[in-house]
Amino acid sequence: MEDTTRFEPATAIVTGSDSGIGRATAVALAASGMDIGITWHTDEKGAEETADEVRRAGRNAVVRRLDTTRPAEAAAVIDSLAEELGGVDVFVNNAGTGDGTPFLDLDLETWKTTVDTNLTGAFACLQAAARRMVKAGRGGRIVAVTSVHEFQPRVGAAAYDASKHALGGLIKTMALELAEFGITANSVAPGEIATPMTGQTDEDPTMKDRPGVPLGRPGDAREVAAVIAFLASPASSYVTGASWAVDGGMLQMGPQAGSHITGHDWRKP
């Protein structure tokens, strides 16, 4: 049984790190002393900007395009990044998408795109990274960015909810199977975070009012990255198979919201 307390990370790969949570995570891990593999799907410029930030922190950055709807190719990208970095001690699966389509209107192609991006492609990338960690024999840290919708659904998000529920389950199984190699596997489940995915680019979340969230505002990507950085560090040596909600208390509002919603607008996406 490998000792998870002796983990000393030097390299990390963060998928979907061209903006938002992924960029904040790449920068946080660089600040912790790691060289970073950065991936992008549609925003190459954003990925290069992330790489610039990593290099300003004094660490190496390697950039690749990643399309998780093509699982075999996605796994090869992770292998390529690991080769150039000299290994992968930390792997953060952040790449994901949503479609906002109600269940009755959801066509098979849209379903497949969302599920392939968030789950099947994630599986391929996670497996490629884990195999390299096992072969290297130095332990490792795996973190998947899921969502509060790993736990609770949202109207108009059938494919997204299904994929995030499943990704959380996959991580728990990985935690059981990889523990003997000194590799931990955890999820981070963000609520509403002020990022491009939620239409809030370069906005101050403290200036937005969210009455339905106990902390009263959206989150900042750096607040999510801080939790990921902990889970990627030697300090998290006894944490595995967990899912950490970073949501300002949103998940605690179920019964409260049920008793205080006064209209039926929630039934529409």
ZAMARGU-4260 file (C-alpha; in steps of 0.2 Angstrom, whole numbers, plus 5000, padded with zeros to 4 digits):
<rodrens>
0) 5000/5000/5000 | 5007/5017/4994 | 5009/5031/5007 | 4998/5046/5002 | 5007/5057/5015
5) 5023/5057/5006 | 5016/5064/4990 | 5027/5078/4982 | 5018/5085/4966 | 5028/5093/4953
10) 5017/5092/4937 | 4998/5095/4934 | 4986/5094/4920 | 4970/5105/4920 | 4958/5102/4906
15) 4947/5116/4900 | 4960/5129/4908 | 4957/5142/4895 | 4946/5152/4906 | 4936/5152/4922
20) 4938/5138/4935 | 4951/5129/4924 | 4962/5145/4922 | 4961/5149/4941 | 4966/5131/4945
25) 4980/5131/4933 | 4987/5147/4941 | 4984/5141/4959 | 4993/5125/4956 | 5008/5134/4947
30) 5009/5145/4963 | 5011/5129/4973 | 5026/5125/4962 | 5019/5114/4948 | 5022/5114/4930
35) 5005/5114/4921 | 4997/5106/4906 | 4984/5117/4899 | 4970/5112/4887 | 4957/5122/4877
40) 4943/5117/4865 | 4937/5133/4856 | 4947/5147/4865 | 4966/5145/4860 | 4969/5163/4864
45) 4962/5160/4882 | 4973/5145/4884 | 4989/5155/4879 | 4984/5169/4892 | 4983/5155/4905
50) 5000/5149/4900 | 5007/5167/4901 | 5000/5168/4919 | 5008/5151/4924 | 5025/5156/4916
55) 5024/5173/4926 | 5023/5162/4942 | 5040/5154/4936 | 5033/5137/4930 | 5033/5128/4914
60) 5017/5128/4904 | 5012/5116/4889 | 4996/5119/4879 | 4986/5107/4869 | 4969/5107/4861
65) 4957/5094/4868 | 4940/5088/4862 | 4932/5076/4874 | 4919/5071/4862 | 4933/5061/4854
70) 4938/5050/4869 | 4953/5040/4861 | 4960/5056/4854 | 4957/5065/4871 | 4967/5051/4880
75) 4981/5053/4868 | 4982/5072/4872 | 4984/5068/4891 | 4998/5056/4887 | 5006/5069/4876
80) 5005/5083/4889 | 5012/5071/4902 | 5027/5066/4891 | 5031/5084/4888 | 5029/5089/4907
85) 5039/5074/4913 | 5024/5066/4921 | 5007/5070/4929 | 5006/5070/4948 | 4990/5080/4948
90) 4975/5078/4936 | 4961/5090/4936 | 4946/5086/4925 | 4938/5102/4922 | 4932/5102/4904
95) 4913/5101/4902 | 4898/5108/4894 | 4879/5111/4896 | 4865/5112/4884 | 4850/5119/4893
100) 4838/5108/4884 | 4822/5102/4893 | 4820/5083/4893 | 4805/5082/4881 | 4814/5092/4868
105) 4831/5084/4870 | 4837/5075/4854 | 4849/5061/4854 | 4863/5071/4846 | 4863/5084/4860
110) 4862/5071/4873 | 4877/5062/4866 | 4887/5078/4864 | 4884/5083/4883 | 4887/5066/4890
115) 4902/5062/4879 | 4910/5079/4884 | 4906/5078/4903 | 4907/5059/4906 | 4914/5048/4892
120) 4928/5060/4887 | 4931/5063/4905 | 4933/5044/4908 | 4946/5043/4895 | 4956/5057/4901
125) 4955/5051/4919 | 4960/5034/4915 | 4975/5040/4905 | 4981/5051/4919 | 4978/5037/4932
130) 4988/5024/4922 | 5003/5036/4921 | 5002/5039/4940 | 5001/5020/4944 | 5016/5017/4932
135) 5026/5031/4940 | 5023/5024/4957 | 5024/5041/4966 | 5005/5042/4971 | 4994/5056/4964
140) 4979/5067/4966 | 4964/5067/4954 | 4951/5080/4955 | 4935/5081/4945 | 4925/5097/4943
145) 4907/5091/4944 | 4893/5103/4949 | 4880/5105/4963 | 4870/5096/4950 | 4880/5080/4954
150) 4868/5080/4969 | 4852/5090/4964 | 4844/5092/4947 | 4839/5108/4938 | 4825/5110/4925
155) 4831/5110/4907 | 4847/5101/4912 | 4843/5082/4909 | 4859/5078/4900 | 4870/5089/4911
160) 4863/5082/4927 | 4864/5064/4921 | 4882/5066/4916 | 4887/5075/4932 | 4879/5063/4943
165) 4888/5049/4934 | 4905/5058/4935 | 4903/5059/4954 | 4900/5041/4955 | 4915/5037/4944
170) 4926/5047/4955 | 4920/5037/4970 | 4924/5020/4962 | 4941/5027/4957 | 4945/5032/4975
175) 4942/5014/4980 | 4952/5006/4966 | 4967/5018/4966 | 4970/5020/4985 | 4982/5005/4985
180) 4993/5015/4973 | 4993/5031/4984 | 4982/5040/4972 | 4967/5050/4979 | 4951/5054/4969
185) 4939/5068/4974 | 4926/5079/4966 | 4923/5098/4968 | 4905/5103/4965 | 4903/5121/4961
190) 4887/5131/4963 | 4885/5147/4952 | 4902/5154/4949 | 4905/5170/4939 | 4913/5162/4924
195) 4910/5162/4905 | 4900/5146/4907 | 4887/5156/4917 | 4888/5171/4906 | 4898/5181/4919
200) 4915/5185/4912 | 4926/5197/4921 | 4913/5202/4933 | 4914/5205/4952 | 4903/5192/4960
205) 4902/5202/4976 | 4892/5215/4967 | 4878/5203/4962 | 4863/5199/4973 | 4858/5181/4974
210) 4844/5180/4988 | 4842/5161/4986 | 4860/5158/4990 | 4864/5159/5009 | 4880/5169/5006
215) 4870/5180/4994 | 4881/5180/4979 | 4889/5169/4965 | 4906/5162/4969 | 4923/5167/4961
220) 4933/5155/4951 | 4948/5157/4963 | 4937/5151/4977 | 4934/5135/4968 | 4952/5134/4963
225) 4958/5136/4981 | 4948/5120/4986 | 4955/5110/4971 | 4973/5116/4976 | 4970/5109/4993
230) 4964/5092/4986 | 4979/5092/4975 | 4991/5095/4989 | 5001/5084/5001 | 4989/5091/5015
235) 4974/5081/5008 | 4983/5064/5011 | 4968/5057/5020 | 4954/5064/5009 | 4947/5052/4995
240) 4931/5048/4988 | 4923/5064/4994 | 4914/5078/4984 | 4916/5095/4990 | 4902/5108/4987
245) 4908/5125/4984 | 4892/5134/4982 | 4889/5147/4995 | 4876/5136/5004 | 4865/5133/4989
250) 4863/5114/4992 | 4856/5118/5009 | 4841/5128/5002 | 4830/5113/4996 | 4816/5113/5009
255) 4818/5132/5012 | 4816/5136/4993 | 4802/5123/4993 | 4792/5133/5006 | 4797/5151/5000
260) 4795/5150/4981 | 4779/5159/4977 | 4777/5156/4958 | 4778/5143/4945 | 4792/5151/4935
265) 4804/5138/4941 | 4796/5125/4929 | 4804/5134/4914 | 4823/5133/4910
</rodrens>
